[in-house]
Amino acid sequence: MKNRRMTRFYFSIFLFVVSSIQVPGQDAWDKSEFTIARVKYNGGGDWYNDRSCIRNMLRFLSQNTTLRTASEERYVELNDPGLYSYPFLFMTGHGKIEFSEAEAKELRTYLVAGGFLYADDDYGMDESFREQIKKVFPEEDLVELPFNFELFHNVFKFPNGIPKIHEHDGGPGKTFGVFHDDRLVILYTFNTNISDGWADPEVHNNTANIREKALKFGTNIIVYALSH
């Protein structure tokens, strides 16, 4: 417990130091509003896909929790000085992901300091994502989370684990995590593509029920990340 308190303390220092830093190419935003920062990574994968998904997720959070949210996402590269302005990072895509050694080191520093990364495989990023995360935490493994883990029950109830949003390869969706000093620092969802269900209805033709499940599960992820 002491380690977790110290981690959050150090992260708050980072937030204070960079609070006046503006990420290049983006307008300033009210930092009292929570937003999601999408990771702009190298390697060729489409880091930018489903551009409506974060906007809709933020709106759902605002309507269903007490969080005060921004209306739009941010984007950030792992070597940007503004990285520590964001307590919650998101990444997705279909293709290859590649971190430089410097980016992997910076991401580790960010996560150890109290940040959180949620990665959602949109189909095709699994192999490279696992390789790159090993650069960040070579001593840790991605482990599958049991259905009784708090994240499945903290706001909305998912007793059978992560909902299936996109068919992909058939079979159930999977939820993995990387823990550091007993804190979940990376969440990775596979074979379901939760963020597909956050996108505008016409993008993937998901039913209202599927979209609601995806948004509810996204709420659980974010509330968990911000409270640990």
ABEGO torsion letter per residue (X at the ends): XAAAAAAAAAAAAAAAAAAABBBBGBBBBBAABBBBBBBBBBGGBBAABGAAAAAAAAAAAAAABABBBBABBBBBBAABAAAAABABBBBBEABBBBBBAAAAAAAAAAAAAGBBBBBBBAEGAAAAAAAAAAAABAABBBBBBBAABAAAAAABBBAAEBBBABAEAEEBBBBBBBBBGGBBABBBBBGAGAAAAABBAAAAGBBAAAAAAAAAAAAAAAAAAAAX
